[in-house]
């Protein structure tokens, strides 16, 4: 019996969906599934030991079928499939050549009707239709469909950053800090991000739609970092605004200048702590002066306060002309 389905590509999501639809159409699962060596199915098309794509391997395990890729350039490994391609070209594609469709759903609805016509058409060789032979011989040989649908997931390899996070789709997820520098496997589903090391799950997070954000579990942090666990850019900006507008702008620019806002937490908290030593008014003036000279660091603000430059007018630094000297040519030399 023949099944056919149109998709936009042969990429992994489309490939998995096509296989799901095929098993659903047949109403059961074959003990063995023979496929081509497309990249979405086979990661390494080795002659003796082909390696399946991790997602397709998980799909096969979920459906309890053994996937055996055909050998490269050996179409005779799957003669029934190769013959069916020619039949579909004649009885489906050829009949669609003069029709136009404006959505994939409309196209597949038309293909489905043509496939049903093909499967109910009596074959001369057997005197029966494909559907009749399937119901008579093959249906009882199929395994039942799994009770739950397959959850699509992609697998990726990532390296743990020095800040004990891994990057997945521009979002950063924490792992135990002892894995810094190690390579881990990431299982990415629509809802969750699971991280595995040495075949053991070491972290699990709800997948975030926010780009460039950090999802951090306190237990993953070193003890020296856990004191900052409840700190966020929002709380730092809120505290800075209590000091004054210049301090708020300074903290905002300080955090924005770092690749990850968390890298500026310690500096920002240090700057805000200066308000207890030098009072809020002086800190506000020091931040204003640091913004003027674009010195975005804790040490710059601390030095301004320590030297008392925050008390000096910003325009008091006048550059004095150099005294007359025989070796100084002066502006008339260039006229």
Secondary structure, 3 states (H helix, E strand, C coil): CCCCCCCCCCCHHHHHHHHHHHHHHHCCECCEEEECCCCCCEEECCCCCCEECHHHHHHHHHHCCEEEECCCCCHHHHHHHHHHHHHHHHHHHHHHCCCCCCCHHHHHHHHHHHHHHHHCCECCCCCCEHHHHHHHHHHHHCECCCCCCCCCEEEEEEECCCCCEEEECCEEEECCHHHCCCEEEEEEECCEEEEEECCEEEEEEECCCCCCCEECCHHHCCCCCHHHCCCCHHHHHHHHHHHCHHHHHHHHHHHHCCCCHHHHHHHHHHHHHHHHHHHHHHHHHHHHHHHHCCCCCHHHHHHHHHHCHHHCCCCCCCCCCCCCCCCCCCHHHHC
